[in-house]
Amino acid sequence: MPTPAAESRRWWLGPLLWSLAILGGIVIACRVNETAREVVMEGIGYLFAFFTTPFILEASLFIGGLGLVMIINGLRMEREGDGWVEMEVKDEKPTSDETR
């Protein structure tokens, strides 16, 4: 069963709302509790140190860039079509009736 056009255009709305809710919960916990603030800040520091190591930084930028290119290409193909072209190929061999 095909999905309505409005629903397929807003597929990102659900994950965005969940992400904002989780982020809002973390921000509220950090403002209320000093221990939560310390844990979050230390975690952010460890993540920053991990992701800025040379190999991890280069690999994550490559994977992120490749994903971005694939998303842009998918949106382009959705808008313009896949671009398949069918080519007619003529048979170059003469048939047995033409040789007589």
Legacy VTK file of the C-alpha trace (Angstrom):
# vtk DataFile Version 3.0
C-alpha trace
ASCII
DATASET POLYDATA
POINTS 100 float
0.000 0.000 0.000
1.602 3.305 -1.049
2.001 5.970 1.597
0.440 9.399 1.139
2.721 12.069 -0.286
2.483 14.264 2.829
3.600 11.431 5.091
6.579 10.482 2.916
7.796 14.101 2.905
7.725 14.326 6.707
9.521 11.108 7.616
12.161 13.105 9.498
9.699 14.767 11.871
9.406 11.826 14.307
13.149 11.301 14.824
13.663 15.058 15.132
11.033 15.357 17.868
12.497 12.388 19.788
16.000 13.847 19.515
14.806 17.226 20.768
12.971 15.570 23.663
16.080 13.615 24.706
18.292 16.680 24.351
15.797 18.726 26.361
15.826 16.090 29.094
19.616 16.174 29.265
19.630 19.984 29.424
17.029 20.000 32.211
18.981 17.344 34.134
22.181 19.398 33.777
20.522 22.560 35.031
18.951 20.815 38.031
21.680 18.422 39.141
25.369 19.308 39.450
26.457 15.655 39.238
24.577 15.201 35.952
26.240 18.363 34.635
29.677 17.035 35.569
29.003 13.632 33.982
27.710 15.194 30.754
30.618 17.631 30.477
33.159 14.870 31.111
31.443 12.665 28.527
31.508 15.480 25.965
35.208 15.979 26.690
35.959 12.274 26.171
33.936 12.187 22.950
35.740 15.274 21.651
39.133 13.727 22.467
38.129 10.438 20.820
36.698 11.912 17.629
39.577 14.323 17.074
42.231 11.618 17.022
43.711 11.547 13.503
42.388 8.241 12.148
38.940 8.503 13.753
38.486 12.114 12.565
39.424 11.267 8.985
37.330 8.108 8.897
34.266 9.770 10.425
34.503 12.719 8.015
34.803 10.275 5.092
31.791 8.234 6.217
29.763 11.381 6.954
30.667 12.904 3.582
29.840 9.690 1.743
26.504 9.536 3.537
25.792 13.168 2.633
26.583 12.517 -1.044
24.327 9.451 -1.048
21.472 11.406 0.569
21.808 14.226 -1.976
21.942 11.722 -4.841
18.868 9.901 -3.514
16.925 13.155 -3.318
18.038 14.065 -6.843
17.006 10.665 -8.196
13.645 10.975 -6.446
13.092 14.367 -8.065
14.508 13.711 -11.582
14.164 9.945 -11.992
16.869 7.317 -12.138
18.144 8.251 -15.618
18.110 4.745 -17.129
18.390 4.733 -20.905
17.557 1.737 -23.057
19.685 1.413 -26.152
18.615 -0.485 -29.228
21.342 -2.836 -30.441
21.099 -4.106 -34.002
22.267 -7.603 -34.794
25.270 -7.294 -37.134
25.309 -10.958 -38.213
23.482 -11.706 -41.434
20.808 -14.362 -41.167
20.899 -17.503 -43.336
18.157 -16.113 -45.642
20.243 -13.007 -46.508
23.336 -15.006 -47.533
21.607 -16.763 -50.453
LINES 1 101
100 0 1 2 3 4 5 6 7 8 9 10 11 12 13 14 15 16 17 18 19 20 21 22 23 24 25 26 27 28 29 30 31 32 33 34 35 36 37 38 39 40 41 42 43 44 45 46 47 48 49 50 51 52 53 54 55 56 57 58 59 60 61 62 63 64 65 66 67 68 69 70 71 72 73 74 75 76 77 78 79 80 81 82 83 84 85 86 87 88 89 90 91 92 93 94 95 96 97 98 99
